[in-house]
Amino acid sequence: QVQLVESGGGLVQPGGSLRLSCAASGTIFAIYTMGWYRQAPGKQRELVATITGGSSTNYADSVKGRFTISTDNAKNTVYLQMNSLKPEDTAVYYCNGKRLIIPKNEYWGQGTQVTVSS
C-alpha cells in the first residue's frame, strides 16, 4: 500500500522560503512520476511541479525560477523548495504519485497548508 505524508507547511512572509517534504512508503521513484499540486480556496487543484526518474522535471509557469522539486532516494522523500514566496502561493499543497507501469495507480497525500502573508 502506497502512503504519502506531507510536512513542512506553515505561515511565511512574502519573499520568504519554505521546504515541503513528502515521505513516500510503498513506492519506487524510478517507476513513478512524483509531483506537487496545490489548491487555493475557491479554485481548482493545479499542478505545481513534477519529477520523473529522479531528474526530469516540469514546473508550472507561475513557479518557474522560484520552486525546485527534488527527490532523495535513500530517504524515499520528495521535496519542494519554495523561494521568493508570494501571497498568491497560498494554498493547500498535495503530494502526488503516479505509477508509470501497469497498474497505473495514482496516490495523494493529505495536504499541507502554506500561507504567505505579512
C-alpha positions in Angstrom: 0.0 0.0 0.0 1.4 3.4 -1.0 1.3 6.2 1.5 2.3 9.8 1.0 2.8 12.1 4.0 3.5 15.8 3.6 5.1 18.1 6.1 6.8 21.5 6.2 3.9 23.8 5.6 3.2 26.9 7.6 3.0 30.7 7.7 5.7 32.7 5.9 6.1 36.4 4.9 6.2 37.4 1.3 9.7 36.9 -0.1 10.4 34.1 2.3 11.1 30.4 1.8 9.7 27.1 2.8 10.6 23.5 2.1 7.9 20.9 1.8 8.6 17.2 2.3 6.7 14.2 1.1 7.6 10.9 2.8 6.6 8.0 0.5 6.2 4.4 1.5 5.5 1.5 -0.8 6.9 3.4 -3.9 10.0 3.2 -6.0 10.7 6.6 -7.5 12.1 5.0 -10.7 8.7 3.8 -11.8 6.7 6.8 -10.5 6.2 10.4 -11.5 6.1 12.3 -8.3 4.6 15.7 -8.1 3.3 18.6 -6.0 -0.1 20.1 -6.6 -1.9 23.0 -4.8 -5.4 24.1 -4.3 -6.3 27.6 -3.2 -9.8 28.4 -1.7 -12.4 28.6 -4.4 -10.0 27.3 -7.1 -9.3 24.0 -8.8 -6.3 22.0 -7.8 -3.4 22.8 -10.1 0.0 21.3 -11.0 3.0 22.9 -9.3 5.9 20.6 -10.3 6.6 17.0 -11.2 9.8 14.9 -11.3 10.2 11.6 -13.2 13.1 9.2 -12.8 14.6 11.5 -10.2 15.8 14.0 -12.8 13.2 15.0 -15.4 11.3 18.0 -14.0 8.3 20.0 -15.1 7.1 23.3 -13.5 4.0 25.5 -13.7 4.9 28.8 -15.3 3.9 30.6 -12.2 6.6 29.0 -10.1 9.5 28.6 -12.6 12.7 30.0 -11.2 11.3 30.1 -7.7 10.4 26.5 -6.8 12.6 23.4 -7.1 11.4 19.8 -6.9 13.8 17.0 -5.9 14.0 13.5 -4.6 16.2 11.7 -2.0 16.0 8.0 -2.9 17.7 6.9 0.3 15.0 8.6 2.3 12.2 7.9 -0.2 11.3 11.6 0.1 10.2 14.2 -2.4 11.0 17.8 -1.6 9.6 21.1 -2.9 11.9 24.1 -2.1 9.9 27.3 -2.4 11.7 30.6 -2.6 10.5 34.2 -3.1 7.1 33.2 -2.0 4.1 35.4 -2.9 0.7 35.8 -1.4 -0.8 34.0 -4.4 1.2 30.9 -3.5 -1.1 30.5 -0.5 -2.8 27.1 -0.8 -3.0 23.6 0.4 -0.1 21.7 -1.2 -0.6 18.0 -2.0 2.0 15.3 -2.8 1.1 13.1 -5.7 2.5 9.8 -7.1 1.6 8.4 -10.5 2.8 4.8 -11.3 4.3 4.7 -14.8 3.7 1.0 -15.4 0.6 -1.2 -15.1 -1.2 -1.0 -12.8 -1.1 2.8 -13.4 -2.4 3.8 -10.0 -2.3 7.3 -8.6 -1.9 8.3 -5.0 -2.4 11.6 -3.0 -1.2 12.8 0.4 -3.4 14.5 2.9 -2.1 18.0 2.1 -0.2 20.7 4.0 -1.2 24.3 4.3 1.1 27.1 3.1 0.1 30.7 3.9 2.1 33.6 2.6 1.1 36.8 4.4 2.6 39.7 6.2 
